[in-house]
Amino acid sequence: MSTGTLNTIPDSPQALVIGAGPTGSVAATVLARAGLSTVLVERASFPRRKVCGGCLAPAGIRALEACGLGERLHSIDPIPMRHLRLQAGGASSSLPIEPYYSLDRGRLDEVLAAGAVDHGAVFQDGVRATIKPDDHVLLEQDGDSLDCTPGIVVVADGLAGTSLREREGFDWVINDQSPIGLGAVIECPLDQDDDDSIVMRCSKTGYVGTSRLGDGRLVVAAAVSAEAIKQDGTQGAVARICREAGGDAARFENIQWKGVGQLTRQRARFAQGRILVLGDAARYVEPLTGEGMSWGICRAADILPHARRMLEGEEICEGWTREANRMLRTRRLVCRSICGLSRRPRALSLILNILGERPPIGWATRRLCWSSS
Ligand SMILES: Cc1cc2nc3c(=O)[nH]c(=O)nc-3n(C[C@H](O)[C@H](O)[C@H](O)COP(=O)(O)OP(=O)(O)OC[C@H]3O[C@@H](n4cnc5c(N)ncnc54)[C@H](O)[C@@H]3O)c2cc1C
C-alpha cells in the first residue's frame, strides 16, 4: 500500500517520521496537514501483524477523529466494547465503560498510514531508518539507500525500534520485574460474555484479555511474568492464569502466540537536537488498561507547535520532556495501580464481589479508573 520506492522520497523533507504504527501515522498526518513536507517510513511491509489487544480507548478515538482520521478509522468497522468483565480468584464483575473500539490492529495501521497520505505525507514501507550521530538519517530498502537530512526527526518506532541504536543517550531503562507480552488472533465460538465486553482474567502471574472482532475472531493478549513462562512454558502459564482467575482455560490451548520482550521500560531521554521521541518508542507501561495506542496517538496529535518551534531553531527538548512526563504521570499511576491490584487476586476478587453487589461503587470505580483513557 506504499506510494513508491526510495526514489519517491525527498532527501530534505521538513519532517521525517520513523515508524508507521498509530503514533507515527498520526504525527505524519498532523504535520502534513499543517503544510510541512512530511515523509513517513516503516521498516515492515504492510500489512503486518502486531502483538496488541486491539482495544482503542475513547481518548484515542476522539483524537483520531479530531485530526481527520475518523473516516479511515470507521472504514475498518471497529466494534464498540461497552463492558469490562474482570475475573479473578473465581469472582467476576462486569463494569459498564465508555466504549472502547475493538479492531484488527494490522488493518488499523494500514488505514492510518493511508490517512497520512490523504493529508499529504509521502509514505514508504519496507524502509529501515537509522539516525546517524550527525542527525542525518540513513534510509535502506532492498539494498538501496538514501541519505536524508530532515528538518526534524520524529521517532515513533515502538518498543523494538532500531532507528536510535547508533545514538548515545537514548538507552532503555527496563524494569526487570516486567512481564512478557503475548498476542494472537483466533477462531473461537461466541461466548455470551464477549460480544461487547473486554474480558480480563487476572492472577498473580499475569492477565489474559480478549475482545471480539467484527468478523467474529477473538483477539487474545496477555502479559505474563517471565518466571511463570520459564516454569510452565507459554501455554502452561496462560492456562494457569485462566484457571486461577476462574475462567475458561480450554479455549486458549494450542494457540500460536507471538511474543514481545519485557514490556515496562522507558528511554533515558525523549528528545535531543532535532529528534523527538514519542509513543512506545519513548516509554511503555503494561497494557492492561488498553492505554498504549491512545497515549501515542494523543501525544502525536499535539506535536505541531513543538515541531514548528524546533524547525525555527528553538531548543524545546526540556519542555517536550516535561510535557510528556506530565501527560503520563496520572495515567501511569492509574495503570500501575490497576496492574498491581490485578496481581493480588484475593483483594481483586473481594472488590469484584463488592462491585457485583453494589453497582454504584462499580460506576464510581469506572469513572476513576477508565474515564481518563
Ligand atoms: C500484549 C499486548 C497487548 C496490548 N493491548 C493493547 C490494547 O488493547 N490497546 C492499546 O491501546 N494498546 C495495547 N497495547 C500497546 C500497543 O500495542 C502499543 O502501545 C502501540 O502499538 C504503540 O504504537 P506505536 O505507534 O508507538 O508503536 P508501534 O505500533 O510499535 O509501531 C512502531 C513501528 O515502527 C517500525 N520500526 C521499528 N524500527 C524501525 C526503523 N528503524 N525504521 C523504520 N520503522 C521502524 C516498526 O516496524 C513498527 O511498525 C498492547 C501491547 C501488548 C504487548
Ligand as a Chemical Component Dictionary entry (heavy atoms), coordinates in Angstrom:
data_LIG
# 
_chem_comp.id                   LIG 
_chem_comp.type                 NON-POLYMER 
_chem_comp.pdbx_formal_charge   0 
_chem_comp.three_letter_code    LIG 
# 
loop_
_chem_comp_atom.comp_id 
_chem_comp_atom.atom_id 
_chem_comp_atom.alt_atom_id 
_chem_comp_atom.type_symbol 
_chem_comp_atom.charge 
_chem_comp_atom.model_Cartn_x 
_chem_comp_atom.model_Cartn_y 
_chem_comp_atom.model_Cartn_z 
_chem_comp_atom.pdbx_ordinal 
LIG C1  C1  C 0 0.180  -7.962 24.733 1  
LIG C2  C2  C 0 -0.134 -6.525 24.395 2  
LIG C3  C3  C 0 -1.460 -6.089 24.366 3  
LIG C4  C4  C 0 -1.742 -4.742 24.082 4  
LIG N1  N1  N 0 -3.047 -4.340 24.047 5  
LIG C5  C5  C 0 -3.347 -3.046 23.783 6  
LIG C6  C6  C 0 -4.700 -2.616 23.689 7  
LIG O1  O1  O 0 -5.653 -3.397 23.791 8  
LIG N2  N2  N 0 -4.929 -1.304 23.465 9  
LIG C7  C7  C 0 -3.907 -0.404 23.315 10 
LIG O2  O2  O 0 -4.174 0.789  23.122 11 
LIG N3  N3  N 0 -2.615 -0.790 23.361 12 
LIG C8  C8  C 0 -2.310 -2.083 23.589 13 
LIG N4  N4  N 0 -1.011 -2.490 23.607 14 
LIG C9  C9  C 0 0.038  -1.479 23.415 15 
LIG C10 C10 C 0 0.113  -1.062 21.946 16 
LIG O3  O3  O 0 0.291  -2.182 21.110 17 
LIG C11 C11 C 0 1.272  -0.080 21.757 18 
LIG O4  O4  O 0 1.225  0.896  22.768 19 
LIG C12 C12 C 0 1.189  0.581  20.394 20 
LIG O5  O5  O 0 1.433  -0.354 19.375 21 
LIG C13 C13 C 0 2.212  1.719  20.275 22 
LIG O6  O6  O 0 2.141  2.265  18.995 23 
LIG P1  P1  P 0 3.396  2.992  18.343 24 
LIG O7  O7  O 0 2.917  3.578  17.080 25 
LIG O8  O8  O 0 4.041  3.904  19.344 26 
LIG O9  O9  O 0 4.465  1.835  18.084 27 
LIG P2  P2  P 0 4.312  0.527  17.154 28 
LIG O10 O10 O 0 2.905  0.212  16.924 29 
LIG O11 O11 O 0 5.193  -0.491 17.750 30 
LIG O12 O12 O 0 4.913  0.997  15.758 31 
LIG C14 C14 C 0 6.287  1.192  15.574 32 
LIG C15 C15 C 0 6.634  0.871  14.125 33 
LIG O13 O13 O 0 7.981  1.288  13.865 34 
LIG C16 C16 C 0 8.554  0.349  12.967 35 
LIG N5  N5  N 0 10.028 0.452  13.080 36 
LIG C17 C17 C 0 10.827 -0.021 14.073 37 
LIG N6  N6  N 0 12.125 0.299  13.819 38 
LIG C18 C18 C 0 12.133 0.977  12.649 39 
LIG C19 C19 C 0 13.160 1.556  11.871 40 
LIG N7  N7  N 0 14.451 1.525  12.242 41 
LIG N8  N8  N 0 12.828 2.167  10.697 42 
LIG C20 C20 C 0 11.527 2.223  10.292 43 
LIG N9  N9  N 0 10.493 1.681  11.003 44 
LIG C21 C21 C 0 10.796 1.078  12.172 45 
LIG C22 C22 C 0 8.006  -0.985 13.426 46 
LIG O14 O14 O 0 8.057  -1.936 12.364 47 
LIG C23 C23 C 0 6.579  -0.615 13.818 48 
LIG O15 O15 O 0 5.662  -0.834 12.774 49 
LIG C24 C24 C 0 -0.698 -3.826 23.836 50 
LIG C25 C25 C 0 0.639  -4.270 23.824 51 
LIG C26 C26 C 0 0.910  -5.609 24.097 52 
LIG C27 C27 C 0 2.340  -6.065 24.066 53 
# 
loop_
_chem_comp_bond.comp_id 
_chem_comp_bond.atom_id_1 
_chem_comp_bond.atom_id_2 
_chem_comp_bond.value_order 
_chem_comp_bond.pdbx_ordinal 
LIG C1  C2  SING 1  
LIG C2  C3  SING 2  
LIG C2  C26 DOUB 3  
LIG C3  C4  DOUB 4  
LIG C4  N1  SING 5  
LIG C4  C24 SING 6  
LIG N1  C5  DOUB 7  
LIG C5  C6  SING 8  
LIG C5  C8  SING 9  
LIG C6  O1  DOUB 10 
LIG C6  N2  SING 11 
LIG N2  C7  SING 12 
LIG C7  O2  DOUB 13 
LIG C7  N3  SING 14 
LIG N3  C8  DOUB 15 
LIG C8  N4  SING 16 
LIG N4  C9  SING 17 
LIG N4  C24 SING 18 
LIG C9  C10 SING 19 
LIG C10 O3  SING 20 
LIG C10 C11 SING 21 
LIG C11 O4  SING 22 
LIG C11 C12 SING 23 
LIG C12 O5  SING 24 
LIG C12 C13 SING 25 
LIG C13 O6  SING 26 
LIG O6  P1  SING 27 
LIG P1  O7  DOUB 28 
LIG P1  O8  SING 29 
LIG P1  O9  SING 30 
LIG O9  P2  SING 31 
LIG P2  O10 DOUB 32 
LIG P2  O11 SING 33 
LIG P2  O12 SING 34 
LIG O12 C14 SING 35 
LIG C14 C15 SING 36 
LIG C15 O13 SING 37 
LIG C15 C23 SING 38 
LIG O13 C16 SING 39 
LIG C16 N5  SING 40 
LIG C16 C22 SING 41 
LIG N5  C17 SING 42 
LIG N5  C21 SING 43 
LIG C17 N6  DOUB 44 
LIG N6  C18 SING 45 
LIG C18 C19 SING 46 
LIG C18 C21 DOUB 47 
LIG C19 N7  SING 48 
LIG C19 N8  DOUB 49 
LIG N8  C20 SING 50 
LIG C20 N9  DOUB 51 
LIG N9  C21 SING 52 
LIG C22 O14 SING 53 
LIG C22 C23 SING 54 
LIG C23 O15 SING 55 
LIG C24 C25 DOUB 56 
LIG C25 C26 SING 57 
LIG C26 C27 SING 58 
# 
